[in-house]
Amino acid sequence: MFIRKRAGKTVKKSKTASTEKTTPVRGKTTKVKDDEFISMVQKKAYEFYIERGGEHGSDRADWYRAEQEVEKGIQGGIEVA
């Protein structure tokens, strides 16, 4: 276990504890670690940014849209990258 200070608060986190996003997929369970999920969302959001011609100002909209698409892909058992 290690302790990390963040904004004046002490946060304890276990080295062995792994946070995962668990999603049922057609009778099966798909597990995607948080790091993997965030990485997938980042890539997708960047794709949307490029599709818009690299125009600034819609980063949050791109991020939320990417989260939804990645979530749908995980639920549908589709590789989303």
Buried (B, 14 or more C-beta within 10 A) or exposed (E): EEEEEEEEEEEEEEEEEEEBBEBEEEEEEBEBEEEBBBBBBEEBBBBBBEEEEEEEEEEEEBBEBBBEBBBEBBEEEEEBE
